[in-house]
Amino acid sequence: MAREDLRGIVRYIGKDNPTRAKSFGKDPRDKTRPLARHPELGRPGRLPGMRELVAHSNYIVFCRVLAEGRTVQILRVKHAARQMP
């Protein structure tokens, strides 16, 4: 779902600013890369077991750390003003 979220956001931004849309798509990816080494980055989520990472001033990445292997699962990317998962 997170990939679909990000694609939708990029399409939305691209309607008004195609150049910014291309560069914006990299912002959340760049912000989430450190999760591979530091899975506890961000803040505790509003739901148990979830974490929230601000990927851009208006966008939040929702993830959870899976116990096996400390794998981080990226669940959603949402605009801060939208209803949270």
GINOR-V864301 format. One line per field, one symbol per residue. ss: DSSP state (H for helix, E for strand, - for the rest). phi: phi as a letter, one per 20 degrees, with the letter a starting at -180 (. if undefined). burial: 1 if it has 24 or more other C-alpha atoms within 12 Angstrom, else 0. A space follows every 50 residues. Layout:
ss = ???
phi = ???
burial = ???
This chain:
ss = -HHHHHHHHHHHHHHH-HHHHHHHHHHHHHHHHHHH------EE------ EEEEEE--EEEEEEEE-HHHEEEEEEEEE------
phi = .fffgffffffffffdbgffgfffgegffffegfffecfefncgffdgnd cccfeagdcdedbbeegfmleddeebccfgeefef
burial = 00000100110000000000000110111011001000111000000001 11111000111111100000011111111000000
